[in-house]
Structures are given as structure tokens and as C-alpha cells.
Amino acid sequence: MDRSLVSVRAALVLLLGVLAGVCAGLLSVLAGNAIVGGVLAGLAAAGGAVPVFNQVIAPDTARAGTAVRREAGTKGGSARG
């Protein structure tokens, strides 16, 4: 049983999403909204933050690899000038 339940990346993405949701909810309540409004704001912020952190933490390597290949195949001068 050496395998973990979730990967470190998945745990980090979810943790940052929860943190963003808690901060948004807390700020909403401190701004004078009702607790229910703060919970809804926190859930909305967490739901929006998870996909963003998912892309930011580990972007798709296939897209980065194709961009490098396209750049290497462009016509023009060499790196030396």
C-alpha cells in the first residue's frame, strides 16, 4: 500500500481552490452580506479557482512541445543572427 489516494498535484489544486473559496466567503461576510451569501460566494470562487489552478500549476506539456517545434521550424535567421 505504497500508493497515495490522490497525487500531490491534485491535493495542491484542491487545497488552493478551498483556500480561495474560504477567503472569498470570509471577505463577503465581513463586507456585510449574510452568511448564506458568503457561503455561496465561497462556493462560486472555489468552483472557478480549481480549473484556473489546474491550468496554472501544470500546463499541458503537449501544447508546449508543439509550440517549440513550430518555433524551431520557422523560416528566418538563425539564433546567431
C-alpha positions in Angstrom: 0.0 0.0 0.0 2.6 2.5 -1.1 0.3 4.3 -3.4 -1.4 7.5 -2.2 -5.1 8.2 -2.6 -4.5 11.4 -4.6 -1.4 12.9 -6.2 0.4 15.8 -4.7 -0.6 18.0 -7.7 -4.3 17.2 -7.2 -4.1 17.8 -3.5 -2.4 21.2 -4.1 -5.0 22.2 -6.7 -7.9 21.4 -4.4 -6.2 23.0 -1.4 -5.7 26.2 -3.3 -9.3 26.1 -4.5 -10.6 25.7 -1.0 -8.4 28.5 0.2 -9.7 30.8 -2.4 -13.3 29.9 -1.6 -12.8 30.4 2.1 -11.1 33.8 1.6 -13.9 34.9 -0.8 -16.6 33.8 1.6 -14.9 35.4 4.6 -14.5 38.7 2.7 -18.1 38.6 1.6 -19.3 38.1 5.2 -17.0 40.8 6.5 -18.4 43.1 3.9 -21.8 42.8 5.4 -23.5 40.1 3.5 -25.4 37.3 5.2 -23.7 34.0 6.0 -25.6 32.2 3.3 -24.4 34.8 0.8 -20.8 34.3 2.0 -21.1 30.5 1.6 -22.5 30.9 -2.0 -19.7 33.4 -2.8 -17.1 31.0 -1.4 -18.5 28.0 -3.4 -18.6 30.0 -6.6 -15.0 31.2 -6.0 -13.8 27.7 -5.3 -15.5 26.4 -8.3 -13.9 29.0 -10.5 -10.5 28.7 -8.9 -10.0 25.0 -9.3 -9.8 24.9 -13.1 -7.6 28.0 -13.1 -5.1 26.4 -10.7 -5.3 23.2 -12.6 -4.1 25.0 -15.7 -1.5 27.2 -13.9 0.2 24.5 -11.9 0.9 22.1 -14.7 0.1 23.3 -18.1 -0.4 20.7 -20.9 3.1 19.6 -22.0 1.8 18.6 -25.4 0.9 22.2 -26.3 4.2 23.5 -25.0 6.1 20.9 -27.1 4.3 21.7 -30.3 5.0 25.4 -29.8 8.7 24.7 -29.5 8.6 22.5 -32.6 6.8 25.2 -34.6 9.3 27.8 -33.5 12.2 25.7 -34.5 10.7 25.1 -37.9 10.1 28.7 -38.8 11.9 30.4 -41.6 14.2 33.3 -41.0 17.5 33.9 -39.4 19.3 31.6 -37.1 19.9 32.2 -33.4 23.3 33.6 -34.2 21.9 36.4 -36.4 
